[in-house]
Amino acid sequence: MVANPENLPHLHVVLYQPEIPYNTGSVGRTCVAIGAKLWLVRPLGFRVDDYYLRRAGLDYWQHLDWQVVDDWAELTRNLPIDRHWYFTKHGRRSYADPQFEPGDVFVFGRESQGLPPELLEGRPDRCVRIPTRPEVRSLNLSNSVAVAVYEAVRQWGGAI
């Protein structure tokens, strides 16, 4: 893995309008585990002081680097769009195909609807999917984040 002397996040994990506090709490725990920053794009389906959000993150939440932004435009002012990877069941490439780099941005959609088409338009090479059998529409959001970020860690030789 590339050295990270500035102690910057290895990855940025974006949850676009997440709806379920337990999922967000679990994603927060995964972000702490690998040194990723969690970004939440409003509107959220819960309050950020929600008991269930903190419960799912247990005692790890105090170690989480996280930020809430009001909308997509604010997020893209903070994170370069050319580093975004969109995790969607509509992606043609497997999540294991790209070579991820430290500082990349992994974007995940709402539990009920995924990412809106307007975020994906014109970026088919940045849309990736986690393959599943046809009987399953998609994986749980927190499971998808774990699969994706640990693929990046695997590519970097397991160092975090």
N, C-alpha and C positions, 0 to 999 in steps of 0.2 A: 504494500500500500504506500501511497505517496505520504511523505511526512506532513504533519499538520502542526507546525511550530506555533502558529497563532492561536491554537486551540479553537479553531472555527468548527462549525458543525460539519461532520463527514457527509451528511445528507440533509436535505430539507424535505420533510414529509408534509404535504398539504392535504387537508381534509376539506373538500369543497361542500359547504353547507351540511355538515354531519347532523344526523337526527337522533342518534341513540347514545346516551352518555356512557353506558358501559363500553361500547366499542371505542369511543374516544379515549376513555381512561386506559383501556388495554393498549391502544396505539401509543399513548403517552409512555407507558411502561416500556414498550419496545424501543421507543426513541431514546429513552434514558440508557437502555442496555447497549445501544450501539453509538451513542453520541450524536444523534440526529436532532434537529430543531423541528418542532411541531408548529405548523401554521393552521389556524382555523379561519375559514372564510365564512362570514355571516351571510344570511341568517343561520343561526344555530337552532337545533331542535331542543335545546336545553339551556339552562343558565351555566355560566362557567364556574359558579360556586356550588353547582348541583352536588348533592350528597353522593349520588350514584356515579358521577364522573370521578370524584375523588376516591370513592370506594374501589372502583375498578383499577385505579392507579395505585392503590394502597399507599404505602409510605414512600413511594418513589416520586410522587408528584412534586415534592420540594426540590428535587434534583433536575426537573424537566426544564429545558429551554423552550419556551413556547410564546406564541404571539397570536392575538386575534386581530384580523383585519376586517374592515367593513364591507369590502366587495372585491371582485376580481381585479379591477383596475388598481386598487391599492396594493394588492399582492404583486402584480406585475411591475409596479414601481419599485418594489423591494427585492424581487428575485428575477433575474434575467430569463426571459421567455425562451431563449435558445437553449437553456439547460433543462427545460421541463420534459418529463416523461409522463405520458398520460396512460394510466392503467384503466383499461376498458375492455369489456367483452367484445367490442367491435374492432379491436386491434387485429391486424393481420399478422403481426410478428409476435413471437414468443417473448416473454419477459426475459428469457435467458439469452436472447440474441445480441442485444446491444452491449457495448463495453461501457459500463458505468464509471464515472469519474467522481472523485471527491468534490462536493459542492453541488452535485446534481439535485434536481427538484423532482420528487415523485408525487404526482397529483392523483388523488382518489376522489370519487364522487359520492353522492348521497347513497345511503343504504337502499332506499326505495327506487331510485331512478338512475343511479350512476352519474356520469358527467354529461352535461348538456351538449348537444351537437355543435353549438357555436364555439365551444372551446376546442373541439377536435378538428373543425374544418380547416383544411389547408395544411394539416400536420400529420398525414398518415404515417410518415416515417418515425414520428415520435409517439405513436399510439401502440401500446403493447398489451398483450393479454396473458393471463394465467390460464393455461388450458384446463378444461374440465370435461367430463363426460356429458353427453347431451341431457341426461336426466337432471343436471344441476345448472341453474341459470348462472350462478356465480358463487364464489366463496364469501364467507362473512368478511366484512370490512377489516376487522383487526387481523384476521388470518391472512388476508391479501397483503396487507402492509408488512406483516412478518415475513411472508414468502419473498416479497420484493426486496426488502432491505437486506435480508440475509443472503440473497443472491449477490447483491453488491459487495457485501462483506466477503463472501466466498471468492468473488473475482479478485478481491484485493488481498488474497492469501490468508483470510481469516483474522487479520489484524484489525482492531478497532481503537 
